[in-house]
Amino acid sequence: MVGNFKYFVFILLHITLFSCQNKKEKSKLGKELISENLPILLDNLDYFKVSGTPHLSAGIYQYVGEVKSDQTMVIEKFQNRFNLNNEKIFNGPIKIGKIPQKIGNHSVFLNTENAFGKRSDIINISFVNFIISENNQYASIEVIKSLGSGAKFEIYYFKQNNGKWIFVGKEVIGVG
């Protein structure tokens, strides 16, 4: 009986360690995807151009989060795009560290305090619902860009090629 318990504890410990290692790897891949492709993820910021505000800045929320109401649709679109099954939202910690100071005509800053307000001169950007395939070859991320009461919801798709994330397309899923 004691021998069976040892095997059970060993297997449980092995599964736990493998799961933590897998989460760290996927978190690292998520950080790489965002940092390598930030100019792509922040395209079309001029959509929010307001005549009274000539210089809009973009504030990026520091952590990749989840929007539960979009998850089923985002997963389905990801699976259809890459002909995959059984993929799900990665809910491990992904923290964005470095960003450029400017993209296009917009200054960019990292929001480390989650102090987004409805200011008329800052486009609030959130990365949510990150999906990465089991084999780490395909990924998607939902990007929410908002200014005041307007918002744009987009899914960006990527494929890994020779250790680099290559942008393969995007889809607008909502404008408000």
ROSE-4610 file (N, C-alpha, C; in Angstrom, 1 decimal, always signed):
// ROSE-4610
residu = [M/M/M/V/V/V/G/G/G/N/N/N/F/F/F/K/K/K/Y/Y/Y/F/F/F/V/V/V/F/F/F/I/I/I/L/L/L/L/L/L/H/H/H/I/I/I/T/T/T/L/L/L/F/F/F/S/S/S/C/C/C/Q/Q/Q/N/N/N/K/K/K/K/K/K/E/E/E/K/K/K/S/S/S/K/K/K/L/L/L/G/G/G/K/K/K/E/E/E/L/L/L/I/I/I/S/S/S/E/E/E/N/N/N/L/L/L/P/P/P/I/I/I/L/L/L/L/L/L/D/D/D/N/N/N/L/L/L/D/D/D/Y/Y/Y/F/F/F/K/K/K/V/V/V/S/S/S/G/G/G/T/T/T/P/P/P/H/H/H/L/L/L/S/S/S/A/A/A/G/G/G/I/I/I/Y/Y/Y/Q/Q/Q/Y/Y/Y/V/V/V/G/G/G/E/E/E/V/V/V/K/K/K/S/S/S/D/D/D/Q/Q/Q/T/T/T/M/M/M/V/V/V/I/I/I/E/E/E/K/K/K/F/F/F/Q/Q/Q/N/N/N/R/R/R/F/F/F/N/N/N/L/L/L/N/N/N/N/N/N/E/E/E/K/K/K/I/I/I/F/F/F/N/N/N/G/G/G/P/P/P/I/I/I/K/K/K/I/I/I/G/G/G/K/K/K/I/I/I/P/P/P/Q/Q/Q/K/K/K/I/I/I/G/G/G/N/N/N/H/H/H/S/S/S/V/V/V/F/F/F/L/L/L/N/N/N/T/T/T/E/E/E/N/N/N/A/A/A/F/F/F/G/G/G/K/K/K/R/R/R/S/S/S/D/D/D/I/I/I/I/I/I/N/N/N/I/I/I/S/S/S/F/F/F/V/V/V/N/N/N/F/F/F/I/I/I/I/I/I/S/S/S/E/E/E/N/N/N/N/N/N/Q/Q/Q/Y/Y/Y/A/A/A/S/S/S/I/I/I/E/E/E/V/V/V/I/I/I/K/K/K/S/S/S/L/L/L/G/G/G/S/S/S/G/G/G/A/A/A/K/K/K/F/F/F/E/E/E/I/I/I/Y/Y/Y/Y/Y/Y/F/F/F/K/K/K/Q/Q/Q/N/N/N/N/N/N/G/G/G/K/K/K/W/W/W/I/I/I/F/F/F/V/V/V/G/G/G/K/K/K/E/E/E/V/V/V/I/I/I/G/G/G/V/V/V/G/G/G]
num = [1/1/1/2/2/2/3/3/3/4/4/4/5/5/5/6/6/6/7/7/7/8/8/8/9/9/9/10/10/10/11/11/11/12/12/12/13/13/13/14/14/14/15/15/15/16/16/16/17/17/17/18/18/18/19/19/19/20/20/20/21/21/21/22/22/22/23/23/23/24/24/24/25/25/25/26/26/26/27/27/27/28/28/28/29/29/29/30/30/30/31/31/31/32/32/32/33/33/33/34/34/34/35/35/35/36/36/36/37/37/37/38/38/38/39/39/39/40/40/40/41/41/41/42/42/42/43/43/43/44/44/44/45/45/45/46/46/46/47/47/47/48/48/48/49/49/49/50/50/50/51/51/51/52/52/52/53/53/53/54/54/54/55/55/55/56/56/56/57/57/57/58/58/58/59/59/59/60/60/60/61/61/61/62/62/62/63/63/63/64/64/64/65/65/65/66/66/66/67/67/67/68/68/68/69/69/69/70/70/70/71/71/71/72/72/72/73/73/73/74/74/74/75/75/75/76/76/76/77/77/77/78/78/78/79/79/79/80/80/80/81/81/81/82/82/82/83/83/83/84/84/84/85/85/85/86/86/86/87/87/87/88/88/88/89/89/89/90/90/90/91/91/91/92/92/92/93/93/93/94/94/94/95/95/95/96/96/96/97/97/97/98/98/98/99/99/99/100/100/100/101/101/101/102/102/102/103/103/103/104/104/104/105/105/105/106/106/106/107/107/107/108/108/108/109/109/109/110/110/110/111/111/111/112/112/112/113/113/113/114/114/114/115/115/115/116/116/116/117/117/117/118/118/118/119/119/119/120/120/120/121/121/121/122/122/122/123/123/123/124/124/124/125/125/125/126/126/126/127/127/127/128/128/128/129/129/129/130/130/130/131/131/131/132/132/132/133/133/133/134/134/134/135/135/135/136/136/136/137/137/137/138/138/138/139/139/139/140/140/140/141/141/141/142/142/142/143/143/143/144/144/144/145/145/145/146/146/146/147/147/147/148/148/148/149/149/149/150/150/150/151/151/151/152/152/152/153/153/153/154/154/154/155/155/155/156/156/156/157/157/157/158/158/158/159/159/159/160/160/160/161/161/161/162/162/162/163/163/163/164/164/164/165/165/165/166/166/166/167/167/167/168/168/168/169/169/169/170/170/170/171/171/171/172/172/172/173/173/173/174/174/174/175/175/175/176/176/176]
x = [+0.8/+0.0/+0.9/+1.9/+2.8/+3.5/+3.9/+4.5/+3.6/+2.3/+1.4/+1.2/+1.2/+1.1/+2.3/+3.5/+4.7/+4.6/+4.1/+4.0/+2.9/+1.9/+0.8/+1.4/+2.1/+2.7/+3.7/+4.5/+5.5/+4.8/+3.8/+3.1/+2.4/+1.8/+1.1/+2.1/+3.3/+4.3/+4.9/+5.1/+5.5/+4.5/+3.3/+2.2/+2.2/+2.3/+2.3/+3.5/+4.7/+5.9/+5.8/+5.4/+5.3/+4.3/+3.1/+2.1/+2.7/+3.4/+4.0/+5.1/+5.9/+6.9/+6.2/+5.1/+4.4/+3.8/+3.2/+2.7/+3.7/+4.9/+6.0/+6.4/+6.5/+6.9/+5.9/+4.6/+3.5/+3.5/+3.7/+3.8/+5.0/+6.1/+7.3/+6.9/+6.3/+5.9/+4.9/+4.0/+3.1/+3.7/+4.7/+5.5/+6.2/+6.9/+7.6/+6.7/+5.5/+4.6/+4.2/+3.9/+3.4/+4.6/+5.8/+6.9/+7.4/+7.4/+7.8/+6.8/+5.6/+4.5/+3.7/+4.2/+3.5/+3.0/+3.9/+3.4/+2.2/+2.2/+1.0/-0.2/+0.0/-1.1/-1.7/-0.9/-1.4/-1.7/-2.0/-2.3/-3.7/-3.9/-5.2/-5.6/-4.7/-5.0/-5.7/-5.5/-6.1/-7.6/-8.1/-9.6/-10.2/-9.5/-10.0/-9.7/-9.1/-8.8/-10.0/-9.8/-10.9/-10.4/-11.2/-10.8/-10.3/-10.9/-10.5/-9.2/-8.8/-7.6/-6.5/-5.6/-4.6/-3.6/-3.3/-2.3/-2.8/-3.2/-3.7/-2.5/-2.5/-1.5/-2.2/-1.4/-1.9/-1.4/-2.3/-1.9/-2.2/-1.2/-1.3/-1.4/-2.4/-2.5/-1.4/-0.8/+0.5/+0.3/-0.9/-1.1/-2.1/-1.9/-2.8/-3.9/-5.1/-6.3/-7.2/-8.4/-9.5/-10.8/-11.5/-12.9/-13.8/-14.4/-15.1/-16.2/-16.9/-18.0/-17.5/-16.3/-15.8/-15.1/-14.8/-13.9/-14.4/-15.7/-16.2/-16.0/-16.4/-16.3/-14.8/-13.9/-12.5/-11.9/-12.2/-11.6/-12.1/-13.4/-14.0/-13.3/-13.1/-12.5/-11.0/-10.3/-8.9/-8.9/-9.8/-9.8/-10.1/-11.1/-11.4/-10.3/-9.6/-8.5/-7.4/-7.0/-5.9/-6.2/-7.5/-8.0/-7.5/-7.7/-7.3/-8.5/-8.4/-9.4/-8.9/-9.8/-9.5/-8.5/-8.5/-7.6/-8.4/-7.7/-8.4/-7.6/-8.2/-7.6/-6.5/-5.3/-4.2/-4.5/-4.6/-4.9/-3.7/-2.5/-1.3/-0.9/+0.0/+0.4/+1.3/+0.9/+1.7/+1.8/+3.0/+3.2/+4.1/+3.6/+4.3/+5.3/+6.5/+7.6/+8.1/+8.5/+9.1/+8.2/+8.0/+7.3/+8.0/+7.8/+8.4/+7.7/+8.4/+7.8/+6.9/+7.0/+6.1/+5.8/+4.6/+4.2/+3.4/+3.9/+3.3/+3.3/+2.2/+2.0/+1.6/+1.6/+1.1/+2.2/+2.3/+3.2/+2.5/+3.3/+2.8/+3.4/+2.5/+3.0/+2.4/+3.1/+2.7/+1.9/+0.6/-0.2/+0.1/+0.8/+1.2/+0.3/-0.6/-1.5/-2.9/-3.3/-4.6/-5.5/-5.0/-5.8/-6.4/-6.9/-7.5/-8.8/-8.9/-10.2/-10.7/-11.8/-12.4/-11.9/-10.6/-10.0/-10.1/-10.2/-10.4/-9.2/-8.0/-6.7/-5.9/-6.4/-5.7/-6.5/-5.9/-6.5/-6.1/-7.1/-6.8/-6.7/-5.6/-5.4/-5.2/-6.0/-5.9/-5.7/-4.8/-4.6/-5.3/-6.2/-7.0/-7.1/-7.6/-7.9/-6.8/-5.6/-4.5/-4.7/-4.5/-4.6/-3.3/-2.7/-1.6/-1.8/-1.5/-1.8/-0.9/-1.4/-0.6/+0.8/+1.1/+2.4/+3.2/+2.6/+3.2/+3.5/+2.8/+3.0/+2.1/+0.9/-0.1/-0.6/-1.0/-1.5/-2.4/-3.3/-4.1/-4.2/-4.5/-4.8/-5.8/-6.7/-7.7/-7.2/-7.4/-6.9/-8.1/-8.3/-9.4/-8.8/-9.2/-8.8/-10.0/-9.9/-11.1/-10.6/-11.6/-11.4/-12.8/-12.9/-14.2/-15.2/-16.3/-17.3/-17.2/-16.2/-16.0/-14.9/-15.1/-14.2/-14.1/-13.0/-12.8/-12.2/-12.8/-12.4/-11.9/-10.6/-10.0/-9.2/-9.2/-8.4/-7.2/-6.0/-4.8/-4.3/-4.0/-3.5/-2.0/-1.3/+0.1/+0.5/+1.6/+2.1/+3.6/+4.2/+5.6/+6.4/+7.4/+8.3/+9.7/+10.5/+11.9/+12.1/+11.3/+11.4/+10.9/+10.3/+9.7/+8.2/+7.4/+6.0/+5.7/+5.0/+4.7/+3.2/+2.9/+1.5/+0.8/-0.3/-1.0/-2.4/-2.9/-4.1/-4.8/-5.9/-6.7/-8.1/-9.0/-10.4/-11.0/-11.8/-12.6/-13.8/-14.0/-15.1/-16.2/-15.8/-16.8/-16.3/-17.2/-16.9/-18.1/-17.7/-18.8/-18.5]
y = [-1.2/+0.0/+1.3/+1.3/+2.4/+2.6/+1.5/+1.6/+2.3/+1.9/+2.5/+4.0/+4.4/+5.8/+6.6/+6.0/+6.7/+6.9/+5.9/+6.1/+7.2/+7.2/+8.2/+9.6/+9.8/+11.1/+11.5/+10.5/+10.8/+11.3/+10.6/+10.9/+12.3/+12.5/+13.8/+15.0/+14.8/+15.8/+16.0/+15.0/+15.1/+15.9/+15.6/+16.3/+17.8/+18.1/+19.4/+20.2/+19.6/+20.3/+20.5/+19.5/+19.6/+20.7/+20.8/+21.8/+23.2/+23.4/+24.7/+25.1/+24.1/+24.4/+24.7/+24.0/+24.3/+25.7/+26.1/+27.5/+28.5/+28.3/+29.3/+29.4/+28.3/+28.3/+29.1/+28.8/+29.5/+31.0/+31.3/+32.7/+33.4/+32.8/+33.3/+33.5/+32.6/+32.7/+33.8/+34.0/+35.1/+36.4/+36.6/+37.8/+38.1/+37.0/+37.2/+37.6/+37.0/+37.3/+38.8/+39.3/+40.6/+41.6/+41.4/+42.3/+42.3/+41.2/+41.1/+41.8/+41.8/+42.2/+43.4/+44.2/+45.3/+46.3/+46.7/+47.6/+47.1/+45.8/+45.2/+45.2/+44.8/+44.8/+46.1/+47.2/+48.5/+49.3/+48.6/+49.2/+49.9/+50.8/+51.5/+52.3/+52.8/+53.7/+55.0/+55.3/+56.5/+56.4/+55.2/+55.0/+55.9/+56.1/+56.9/+58.4/+58.8/+60.2/+61.1/+62.1/+63.0/+64.4/+65.2/+66.5/+67.4/+67.4/+68.3/+67.9/+66.6/+66.1/+65.7/+66.6/+66.2/+65.1/+65.0/+64.0/+63.1/+61.9/+60.8/+60.0/+59.6/+58.6/+57.3/+56.2/+54.9/+54.3/+53.9/+53.4/+51.9/+51.1/+49.6/+49.0/+48.2/+47.6/+46.5/+46.5/+45.7/+44.2/+43.7/+42.2/+41.8/+40.6/+40.0/+39.3/+39.7/+39.2/+38.3/+38.3/+37.4/+38.3/+38.1/+38.6/+37.4/+36.9/+35.6/+35.6/+36.8/+36.8/+36.6/+36.8/+36.6/+35.3/+34.5/+33.4/+32.3/+31.9/+30.8/+31.2/+32.4/+32.8/+32.9/+33.4/+33.6/+32.2/+31.2/+29.9/+29.2/+29.4/+28.8/+29.4/+30.7/+31.3/+30.9/+30.7/+30.2/+28.8/+27.9/+26.5/+26.5/+27.2/+27.2/+27.8/+28.8/+29.5/+28.5/+27.7/+26.8/+25.3/+25.0/+23.6/+22.8/+23.3/+22.7/+22.4/+21.4/+21.1/+21.2/+21.3/+21.2/+22.3/+23.4/+24.5/+25.4/+26.1/+26.9/+28.1/+29.0/+30.3/+30.0/+30.5/+30.4/+31.4/+30.9/+31.8/+32.0/+31.7/+31.9/+33.4/+33.8/+35.2/+35.6/+36.6/+37.2/+38.7/+39.1/+40.5/+41.2/+42.3/+43.0/+44.0/+43.9/+44.7/+45.9/+45.7/+46.8/+47.1/+48.4/+48.8/+50.0/+50.2/+51.4/+52.7/+53.8/+55.0/+55.7/+55.2/+55.8/+54.8/+54.8/+54.0/+54.9/+55.1/+56.0/+57.4/+58.0/+59.4/+59.4/+58.2/+58.1/+57.7/+58.5/+58.1/+57.0/+56.1/+54.8/+54.8/+54.4/+54.2/+52.9/+52.3/+51.1/+51.5/+51.0/+51.3/+50.3/+50.6/+49.7/+49.8/+50.7/+50.9/+50.6/+50.2/+49.9/+51.1/+52.3/+53.5/+54.1/+53.2/+53.8/+54.5/+55.7/+56.4/+56.7/+57.4/+57.8/+59.1/+59.2/+60.5/+60.5/+61.7/+61.9/+61.9/+61.8/+61.9/+60.6/+59.5/+58.3/+57.1/+56.4/+55.1/+54.0/+53.4/+52.3/+51.0/+50.3/+49.0/+47.9/+46.8/+45.6/+44.4/+43.6/+42.3/+41.2/+40.5/+39.5/+38.2/+37.2/+35.9/+35.4/+35.2/+34.7/+33.2/+32.7/+31.2/+30.8/+29.7/+29.1/+27.6/+27.1/+25.7/+24.8/+23.6/+22.6/+22.5/+22.5/+22.4/+23.7/+24.8/+26.1/+26.7/+26.3/+26.7/+27.8/+27.9/+28.8/+29.6/+30.8/+31.6/+32.7/+33.2/+34.3/+35.1/+36.4/+37.3/+38.3/+38.6/+39.6/+40.9/+42.0/+43.3/+44.2/+44.8/+45.8/+47.2/+48.0/+49.4/+50.3/+51.1/+52.0/+53.4/+54.3/+55.7/+56.3/+56.7/+57.2/+56.1/+56.3/+55.3/+54.5/+54.7/+53.9/+52.8/+51.7/+50.6/+49.7/+49.1/+48.2/+46.9/+45.7/+44.4/+43.7/+43.2/+42.5/+41.3/+40.2/+39.0/+39.0/+38.9/+38.8/+37.4/+36.8/+35.4/+35.4/+34.4/+34.3/+32.8/+32.6/+31.3/+31.4/+30.4/+30.5/+29.8/+30.5/+30.1/+30.4/+29.3/+29.5/+30.3/+30.0/+30.7/+32.1/+32.6/+33.9/+33.8/+34.7/+34.8/+35.6/+35.0/+35.7/+36.0/+37.2/+37.7/+37.1/+36.4/+35.8/+36.4/+37.3/+37.9/+38.4/+39.2/+39.7/+39.7/+39.8/+39.8/+40.8/+41.7/+42.6/+41.9/+41.8/+41.1/+42.0/+43.3/+44.2/+45.6/+46.5/+48.0/+48.6/+49.5/+50.2/+51.6]
z = [+0.0/+0.0/+0.0/+0.8/+0.9/-0.4/-1.1/-2.4/-3.5/-3.5/-4.4/-4.1/-2.9/-2.5/-3.0/-2.9/-3.4/-4.9/-5.6/-7.1/-7.4/-6.6/-6.9/-6.6/-5.5/-5.2/-6.3/-6.7/-7.8/-9.1/-9.5/-10.7/-10.6/-9.4/-9.2/-9.2/-8.6/-8.6/-10.0/-10.8/-12.1/-13.0/-12.9/-13.6/-13.3/-12.0/-11.5/-12.1/-12.0/-12.5/-14.0/-14.7/-16.2/-16.5/-15.8/-16.1/-15.8/-14.8/-14.5/-15.5/-16.0/-17.0/-18.3/-18.7/-19.9/-19.8/-18.7/-18.5/-18.7/-18.1/-18.3/-19.7/-20.4/-21.9/-22.7/-22.5/-23.2/-22.9/-21.6/-21.2/-21.9/-22.0/-22.7/-24.2/-24.8/-26.2/-26.4/-25.5/-25.6/-25.5/-24.6/-24.5/-25.8/-26.3/-27.6/-28.7/-28.8/-29.9/-29.8/-28.6/-28.5/-28.8/-28.2/-28.4/-29.8/-30.5/-31.9/-32.9/-32.5/-33.4/-32.9/-32.0/-31.4/-32.5/-33.4/-34.4/-35.2/-35.5/-36.2/-35.3/-34.0/-33.1/-32.8/-33.0/-32.8/-34.1/-35.1/-36.4/-36.3/-37.3/-37.4/-36.2/-35.5/-34.3/-34.8/-36.1/-36.6/-36.8/-36.6/-36.6/-35.5/-34.4/-33.3/-33.4/-34.5/-34.7/-34.5/-33.6/-33.3/-33.7/-34.4/-34.9/-33.8/-32.7/-31.6/-30.8/-31.1/-30.4/-31.4/-31.7/-32.8/-32.4/-31.1/-30.7/-29.7/-30.2/-29.3/-28.9/-27.6/-27.2/-27.0/-26.9/-26.7/-25.4/-24.5/-23.3/-23.3/-23.1/-23.2/-21.8/-21.5/-20.2/-20.1/-19.0/-18.8/-18.8/-18.5/-18.4/-19.5/-20.0/-21.0/-20.1/-20.5/-19.7/-20.4/-19.9/-20.5/-20.5/-21.6/-21.7/-21.9/-20.9/-20.9/-22.0/-22.2/-23.1/-24.6/-24.9/-26.2/-26.4/-25.4/-25.4/-26.4/-26.3/-27.2/-28.6/-29.0/-30.4/-30.8/-30.0/-30.3/-30.5/-29.6/-29.8/-31.1/-31.4/-32.6/-33.8/-33.9/-35.0/-35.1/-34.0/-34.0/-34.6/-34.1/-34.6/-36.0/-36.5/-37.9/-38.8/-38.3/-39.1/-39.4/-38.3/-38.4/-38.5/-38.6/-38.7/-37.5/-36.3/-35.0/-34.2/-33.3/-32.3/-30.9/-30.0/-28.5/-28.1/-28.7/-28.2/-27.3/-26.4/-25.4/-25.1/-24.4/-24.0/-23.0/-23.2/-22.2/-21.1/-19.9/-18.8/-17.8/-18.2/-17.4/-17.4/-16.6/-16.5/-17.7/-18.4/-19.4/-19.1/-18.8/-18.4/-19.5/-20.0/-21.0/-20.4/-20.8/-20.2/-21.0/-22.2/-23.0/-24.2/-24.5/-25.6/-26.3/-27.5/-28.1/-27.6/-27.7/-27.2/-28.2/-29.4/-30.4/-31.5/-32.0/-33.1/-34.0/-35.2/-36.2/-35.6/-35.5/-35.0/-33.5/-32.9/-31.6/-30.6/-29.5/-28.4/-27.6/-27.1/-26.5/-25.1/-24.1/-22.8/-22.2/-21.2/-20.6/-19.3/-19.2/-18.1/-17.0/-16.0/-14.9/-13.7/-13.7/-12.6/-12.9/-14.1/-14.5/-14.1/-14.5/-14.1/-15.4/-16.3/-17.5/-17.1/-17.6/-17.5/-18.9/-18.9/-20.2/-20.6/-20.8/-21.3/-22.8/-23.3/-24.7/-25.5/-24.9/-25.6/-25.5/-24.9/-24.7/-25.3/-26.2/-26.8/-25.8/-25.1/-24.2/-25.0/-24.8/-25.5/-24.5/-24.7/-23.9/-24.8/-24.4/-25.1/-24.3/-24.9/-24.1/-25.0/-24.3/-24.9/-25.8/-25.3/-26.0/-26.1/-27.3/-27.6/-28.3/-27.8/-28.5/-28.6/-29.8/-30.1/-29.2/-29.1/-28.2/-28.7/-30.0/-30.5/-30.6/-30.1/-30.1/-31.5/-32.5/-33.8/-34.3/-33.7/-34.1/-32.8/-33.1/-31.9/-32.4/-31.5/-31.8/-30.5/-30.7/-29.6/-29.9/-29.0/-29.2/-28.7/-29.5/-29.1/-29.0/-27.9/-27.7/-27.6/-28.6/-28.6/-28.3/-27.3/-27.0/-26.7/-27.0/-26.7/-26.4/-25.1/-24.7/-24.8/-25.5/-25.6/-26.9/-27.7/-28.9/-28.7/-29.3/-29.2/-30.4/-30.6/-31.7/-31.2/-31.6/-31.1/-32.3/-32.3/-33.4/-32.9/-33.8/-33.5/-34.5/-34.0/-34.8/-34.8/-36.0/-36.1/-36.5/-35.9/-36.1/-36.3/-37.0/-37.2/-36.9/-36.2/-35.9/-37.0/-37.5/-38.5/-38.2/-38.0/-37.7/-36.4/-35.4/-34.1/-34.1/-35.1/-35.2/-35.4/-34.8/-35.0/-36.2/-37.2/-38.4/-38.5/-38.7/-38.8/-40.1/-39.9/-41.0/-41.3/-40.5/-40.8/-39.5/-39.7/-38.6/-39.0/-38.0/-38.2/-37.2/-37.7/-36.8/-36.4/-35.1/-34.5/-33.9/-33.8/-33.2/-33.3/-33.5/-33.5/-32.8/-31.9/-31.2/-30.8]
